[in-house]
Amino acid sequence: MSPWALRRWPGHLLVLVLLGSAVALGAWQYGAFRGEREDAARDLTRAEPVPLAEVLGPDDAFPAPSVGQPVTVRGEWIPEATVFVERPSGYWVVTPLSVGGPDAPALPVVRGVSAEPSADPVSGTAELTGWLQPGEGTGAVDQDPTDDVLPQLRVADLVQRVDDDLYSGYAVATEPTP
């Protein structure tokens, strides 16, 4: 064997170790990518409804894996806090539902869609099923903060309209209310 061949062995071994490391890291990254895609494709909208307390507590951050989870909610409407959220198809009618009695935290509920920013008032108690959603954060600015029309459904925008604590998300009612 020539002396030149012996000098090249460490370099060849280094190349093989680096190549093996690159393949292992690529496989790990591909596995992580597939896991994220599977999580994103998970559709909970057809799952069995569960009580709201099993998914989200009043002071909990919104659990990302629970987007679209059907939940059952029972409470009392807070009609004076009804707002309208602009959408291309009209206005979402959103009324908070006080969950658990007086001074209990409230969950904003999308009751339905209206062509104009007006809707029949609701009052009393309600028991409904809705799809749980996180608050929106499009960055849109409310051009007229004195009216009841909002450009997005951010929980932070509703805080000034409700005396109760609010959940960190909202529910879209599976069946519209009047």
C-alpha positions as CSV (number, residue, x, y, z in Angstrom):
1,M,0.0,0.0,0.0
2,S,1.3,3.4,-0.8
3,P,1.7,6.0,2.0
4,W,-0.9,8.2,0.1
5,A,-3.6,5.7,0.6
6,L,-3.1,5.5,4.3
7,R,-3.4,9.3,4.6
8,R,-6.8,9.3,2.9
9,W,-8.5,6.9,5.3
10,P,-9.3,9.5,8.0
11,G,-10.8,11.8,5.4
12,H,-12.9,9.0,4.0
13,L,-14.2,8.0,7.4
14,L,-15.1,11.6,8.2
15,V,-17.1,11.8,5.0
16,L,-18.9,8.6,5.8
17,V,-19.8,9.8,9.4
18,L,-21.0,13.1,8.0
19,L,-23.0,11.5,5.3
20,G,-24.6,9.1,7.8
21,S,-25.4,12.0,10.1
22,A,-27.0,13.9,7.2
23,V,-29.2,10.9,6.3
24,A,-30.3,10.4,9.9
25,L,-31.2,14.1,10.4
26,G,-33.1,14.1,7.1
27,A,-35.1,11.1,8.2
28,W,-35.9,12.8,11.5
29,Q,-37.0,16.0,9.8
30,Y,-39.2,14.1,7.3
31,G,-40.8,12.3,10.2
32,A,-41.5,15.5,12.0
33,F,-43.0,17.0,8.8
34,R,-45.3,14.0,8.4
35,G,-46.4,14.3,12.0
36,E,-47.3,18.0,11.6
37,R,-49.3,17.2,8.5
38,E,-51.2,14.5,10.2
39,D,-52.0,16.8,13.1
40,A,-53.2,19.5,10.7
41,A,-55.4,17.1,8.8
42,R,-57.1,15.8,11.9
43,D,-60.8,16.8,11.6
44,L,-62.6,16.9,14.9
45,T,-65.8,18.5,13.6
46,R,-67.5,15.1,13.3
47,A,-66.3,13.9,16.7
48,E,-68.7,13.3,19.6
49,P,-69.4,16.5,21.6
50,V,-67.8,16.7,25.0
51,P,-68.5,19.1,27.9
52,L,-66.6,22.3,27.5
53,A,-64.9,21.8,30.9
54,E,-63.2,18.6,29.5
55,V,-61.5,20.6,26.8
56,L,-61.0,24.2,28.1
57,G,-61.0,25.7,31.5
58,P,-61.9,29.4,32.2
59,D,-58.3,30.5,32.7
60,D,-56.6,28.0,30.3
61,A,-54.8,28.9,27.2
62,F,-56.6,27.6,24.1
63,P,-55.4,24.0,23.4
64,A,-54.3,23.9,19.8
65,P,-55.2,20.2,19.3
66,S,-58.8,21.1,20.1
67,V,-59.6,23.4,17.2
68,G,-63.0,22.3,15.8
69,Q,-63.8,20.0,18.8
70,P,-67.6,19.9,19.3
71,V,-68.4,20.9,22.9
72,T,-71.6,21.1,24.8
73,V,-72.3,24.3,26.8
74,R,-75.0,25.3,29.1
75,G,-75.4,28.8,30.5
76,E,-77.2,32.1,30.5
77,W,-77.0,34.5,27.6
78,I,-75.5,38.0,28.1
79,P,-77.6,39.8,25.5
80,E,-76.2,43.3,26.1
81,A,-72.8,42.1,25.0
82,T,-73.9,40.9,21.5
83,V,-71.5,42.0,18.8
84,F,-71.4,41.5,15.0
85,V,-68.3,40.4,13.2
86,E,-67.8,41.4,9.6
87,R,-67.6,38.5,7.1
88,P,-67.7,38.4,3.3
89,S,-71.1,36.6,3.6
90,G,-72.6,39.1,6.1
91,Y,-72.2,39.5,9.9
92,W,-71.6,36.8,12.5
93,V,-73.9,37.3,15.4
94,V,-71.9,36.7,18.6
95,T,-73.4,36.6,22.1
96,P,-71.5,35.5,25.2
97,L,-72.9,32.7,27.2
98,S,-72.2,32.8,31.0
99,V,-71.2,29.2,31.7
100,G,-72.0,28.1,35.3
101,G,-74.2,30.8,36.8
102,P,-73.8,34.5,37.7
103,D,-70.3,35.9,37.7
104,A,-69.1,32.7,36.0
105,P,-66.8,32.9,33.0
106,A,-68.5,33.5,29.6
107,L,-67.9,31.8,26.3
108,P,-68.5,33.9,23.1
109,V,-70.9,32.0,20.8
110,V,-71.4,32.6,17.1
111,R,-75.2,32.2,17.0
112,G,-75.5,32.6,13.2
113,V,-75.1,34.9,10.2
114,S,-77.1,38.1,9.4
115,A,-77.1,40.2,6.3
116,E,-77.1,43.3,8.4
117,P,-75.5,44.1,11.8
118,S,-78.7,43.3,13.7
119,A,-80.4,40.2,15.1
120,D,-83.2,39.1,17.4
121,P,-82.1,39.4,21.0
122,V,-81.7,36.3,23.1
123,S,-82.2,35.9,26.8
124,G,-82.5,33.2,29.4
125,T,-80.7,29.9,29.6
126,A,-79.4,27.9,26.7
127,E,-77.9,24.5,26.2
128,L,-76.1,24.1,22.9
129,T,-73.4,22.3,21.0
130,G,-70.7,24.3,19.2
131,W,-67.4,23.9,17.5
132,L,-64.6,25.3,19.6
133,Q,-62.3,27.8,17.9
134,P,-59.4,30.0,19.0
135,G,-59.7,33.8,18.9
136,E,-58.8,35.4,15.7
137,G,-55.8,37.7,15.3
138,T,-55.8,39.2,11.8
139,G,-54.5,42.5,13.0
140,A,-57.5,44.3,11.5
141,V,-58.3,47.7,13.2
142,D,-61.8,48.5,14.4
143,Q,-62.6,51.7,12.5
144,D,-65.4,52.7,14.8
145,P,-64.9,51.3,18.4
146,T,-68.2,52.9,19.5
147,D,-70.4,50.5,17.5
148,D,-71.1,46.8,17.9
149,V,-69.4,45.8,14.7
150,L,-66.0,44.2,14.9
151,P,-63.6,43.4,12.1
152,Q,-62.5,40.1,13.7
153,L,-63.5,37.8,16.6
154,R,-60.7,38.5,19.1
155,V,-61.5,37.6,22.7
156,A,-59.5,40.6,23.8
157,D,-61.9,42.9,21.9
158,L,-64.9,41.5,23.9
159,V,-63.3,42.0,27.3
160,Q,-64.5,45.6,27.5
161,R,-68.1,44.6,26.7
162,V,-68.5,41.8,29.3
163,D,-68.1,42.1,33.1
164,D,-67.4,38.4,33.4
165,D,-64.1,36.6,32.6
166,L,-64.0,35.2,29.1
167,Y,-62.7,31.8,27.9
168,S,-59.7,32.0,25.5
169,G,-61.7,30.8,22.5
170,Y,-65.3,30.9,21.2
171,A,-67.8,28.4,19.9
172,V,-69.7,28.3,16.6
173,A,-73.1,27.0,17.3
174,T,-73.9,23.9,15.3
175,E,-77.5,25.1,15.0
176,P,-78.3,28.8,14.6
177,T,-80.4,30.5,17.2
178,P,-83.1,33.0,16.3
